[in-house]
Amino acid sequence: MHDDLAHLPGLLSGYAADLLATLDDRPAAVPPAPTEPRPLPAPAGLDGALADFAGRWEPGFAGSAGPRYLGFVTGGATPASLAGDWLTAVLDQNPATRIDSSAPALEREAVGWLAELFGLPSHTGMFVSGATMSNMVGLAVAREWLGETLGVSVAEDGAAALGDVPVLSASPHSSTYKALSMLGLGRNAVRTTPTLPGREAADVDALDAALTALGGRPAIVVANAGTVNTVDFDDLRAIAALRTRHRFWLHVDAAFGGFAALSPAHAHLVAGLDEADSVCVDLHKWLNVPYDSAVQFTRRRDLQIRVFQSAAAYLGDPGEDPVHLTPESSRRLRALPTWFTLRAYGRDGHRAIVERNIAQAHRLGALLDAAPGWRLLAPVRLNVVCFTPETRDPSEILDAVAASGETFLTPTVLWGTPGIRAAFSNWRTTDTDVDRVFQALQKS
Ligand SMILES: *Cc1c(COP(=O)(O)O)cnc(C)c1O
């Protein structure tokens, strides 16, 4: 192992740098070949492991960090974030408590920078592994608030003490259901409320009526700031204003839509975000840090500590140490890639990524709209184009473009119509890439 350590820097700067330099040319997706797991072989040393990986595994890895991977909402990794991520592994900090290093203080600084970007001066936050966990933490704090409101402690007595918990949301992401399942509130707690006609955004009057129908029972409202199909936004200000007449916790899933705040022309879409009780923002998507990373924000750190407190003599007082704030106890210094990219490129650099991706979505939307055979299923509101072929089966097209390696797009169903999504969220994507994606679709 000591020998390996001595030539690790050379190996890394050769092999990893080559991968990085050829990322733009890597196939966007690689149809997975059937690969049987092998039993643990005799030790090969780092050289041997690298050769085995490079020969047997790496060719099957997707160019998902590259410029023409438009599936899901995937993001890429800025050079500075990558440097931060490598250093995270090299220094291998465990920012669980604040007694042995300044790593937790760096995390606090990075969370503060994110709060500035998203306009959340009165929220505190922590890094978690993704938006699903961020939603889970927000909803866990919401659950504790319900307990406080009803005079019980969920942290001590369990979710059963709450009885029936209404969770109202117009177009919730699947991760909200998953979080409710993990939290013992159950997927069936969700009562979907009506959307505005032809939209995925909440009809606030209908939400008002649904809250009235609860007859004073406290509830959780999950507002959505950026739905995955049409990137529609609930009117956060109007929803927050309902709290003058109804008792509810307002959680906002702003996983990628929150980045609208960085673009002055789009910031109105998230106006009122600061009024939320808890907010979820993904970082491995549109901030362009490597997987896995997200941030959760709340105004009620006291309740968050009640939920996540990890009592043990050697952990010291349950104060605001990270170990008492998130589902994990030990964890990697996930804040470092974010710290690096924000320190390197600042608000302006990240604003430029967001604005470029929005313009690219509009460019592809316009090309498809003008070409015969394609139909937009929704107007392009931000960074996603949701469209469908007029006469063919979308899955045929998805398979053909994926096999070409030119791009990777993901399927969806919008209001009963099967369609295709193209989501722009990578700093590497250029207008030329948009044109190549369009050509690949035309040829499919
Ligand atoms: C991606 C996404 C999530 C889940 O994010 P993960 O990082 O995959 O856990 C939740 N909500 C929305 C709106 C998303 O786009």
The ligand as a Gaussian input file, in Angstrom:
#p B3LYP/6-31G(d) Opt

LIG

0 1
 C      -34.357000      15.291000      -8.259000
 C      -35.470000      15.741000      -7.424000
 C      -35.678000      15.215000      -6.148000
 C      -34.860000      14.057000      -5.596000
 O      -33.522000      14.348000      -5.647000
 P      -32.348000      13.304000      -5.339000
 O      -31.163000      14.190000      -5.271000
 O      -32.332000      12.366000      -6.500000
 O      -32.640000      12.628000      -4.059000
 C      -36.685000      15.751000      -5.386000
 N      -37.474000      16.733000      -5.855000
 C      -37.333000      17.250000      -7.104000
 C      -38.245000      18.324000      -7.567000
 C      -36.310000      16.779000      -7.919000
 O      -36.140000      17.282000      -9.148000

